[in-house]
Amino acid sequence: MKKLLETVKSLLEDTLVELGFLGNTIKLVFPNNSTNGDFCTNIALTQAKKMSEKPILIANEIKKKLEEKGLPKEISKVEVAGVGFINFYFSADFFTEQIKIINDDQYSGFGKSSMYLGKRILVEHSSPNLFKPFHIGHVMNNVIGESITRLARYSGAEVTEISYPSDVSLGIGKAIYIIMLDGVSKLDSLQTEEEKLAYLGECYVRGTKVFEEDKGLEIKIRDISKKIYNRIPSVEFNTYEKGKEISLSYFMGMTKRLGSSFDAYIFESEAGEEGGKIVREHIGDVFVKSEGAIVYLGEKDGLHTRVFINKTDDPTYEAKDIGLLSLKFKRYNPDFSIFVTDSQQARYFEVVASAAGKIEPTWKEKTIHRTHGRMSFKGNKMSSRLGGAPIASVVLDAIAEEVSSRVDNLDKKLIEEIALASLKFDILRVATGKNINFDPDTSLSFEGDSGPYLQYTAVRAMSVLSKAKNLNLPSVDFSKRSELLINDIAKILIHFPRIVELSISEWAPHYLVSYLIELSHAFNSWYGNTRIIDQTNPMLVYNLQLTNAVNIVMKNGLWILGIEVPEKM
């Protein structure tokens, strides 16, 4: 379809020149209601403003010229509508040919783009704080980051997926102090990974509290932190290594449960060392000394001042993020580097990007920042159980429990697939930076707009195909096509590659979610009103091809969203 649209656009450009209409930018758009054409242009309205002429007269003049020149065979007609819109309609042949293409084995990856073919894209997401639980914010980050990674793979790029764990901080030093106070044997005595991680999180909280209450502990805790940061052999460092291993193991287990894995890690300790060095090298041209610290005066760029090296000569998060940028581009040399954070960090990263751009312009030019909002939970039972910032495993277990309570006789694997689909759908359906409210009544529905509903659509299509597997199907004469073949499903299916490219261009999965909902509605409505497997129906083969096309597009779309398609539901 992309080539056809380019042909029509070129034809329009030539037509405008022949009519003496110069300097126009032609935009082809897709109406929500296909009765207004499969695509249209408002070029007549734009030209009318320049000429103080009625748009409908100019539109009819363009239409007449187009018909004289001859339209591509894939276009059945052109109409002028409203005040002067020019509407184009695809032919029945075009739709049946597109369905045939989707069904072709070599198009099992239907919808894949070449937008970034030959490019290298780096995606960083799901960066955990070691010694702290992996909470719902990390889940949101993971779901969005994983979907962006899959969009990048669909773009034709060579993709590397990394995480940036926070492995050094004063907070970790505080946690180690508490572990040693309790005795390391307490940590060793715990049986499960969840128990150990919960204990590490408890130590983190207790350490923060005693640090605030007893200022005399500051020197001791900072000394522990220094031993960890400098990797000095000691009981403290050995304890830290044990806790780090537990945290990373839990993190890898949780992200695997969510359906993602990482090619590599860049740790905060590495980034801190790199960033501190870079900041010190750029005192005078990018950073300045101020009251014993090294700062970036962001006001000059309409931002705000931030500290990059503090008074104790330690790199702050800002310097570490400069180091992270440096290591990303040194190690992977990406054409684009995408990272995902909470939307509340947007202004912070504006300052970091501003400073980074003055050190190395490509760091800023080639870095793309995507954000997410916060998640809340509707329903007394769920909201009271989960609290303010629940840990990931508790959230997933709670949703799985809801699934189990609503639908009988589901095996554990299917319960997990439905639970994850409902959560991922709610996260990915909203635009960048927006908050989300998970409501079990709608999020777990098999009939409304939800992850399970999309899964059910895909499974329903597979079920139809399975029932037709052993039928003796007649051959089809594609020269005898009917306008009846142009139904809502066909009209939606052909737009999948375009929606994928739109999602890639903005790194925004929500466009794809909306598309899959629309396709699901159309297919389920058709399914409810059509005897698809009817051997007396001359449309049988086409119906099955249409069903298989839905199956392929739903599976490909759900894969991009990170949603599994169950074998049956």
Helices and strands as residue ranges (DSSP letters): H 2-18, G 34-36, E 39-41, H 43-51, H 55-69, E 75-81, E 85-90, H 92-103, G 105-107, E 120-124, H 136-154, E 158-163, H 170-182, H 184-189, H 193-213, G 215-217, H 218-229, H 235-258, E 264-265, H 268-281, E 288-290, E 293-296, G 298-301, E 306-309, H 317-332, E 336-342, G 343-345, H 346-359, H 361-365, E 367-372, E 375-377, H 380-386, H 392-406, H 412-428, E 436-438, H 440-443, H 451-467, G 483-485, H 488-493, H 496-506, H 510-529, H 540-561
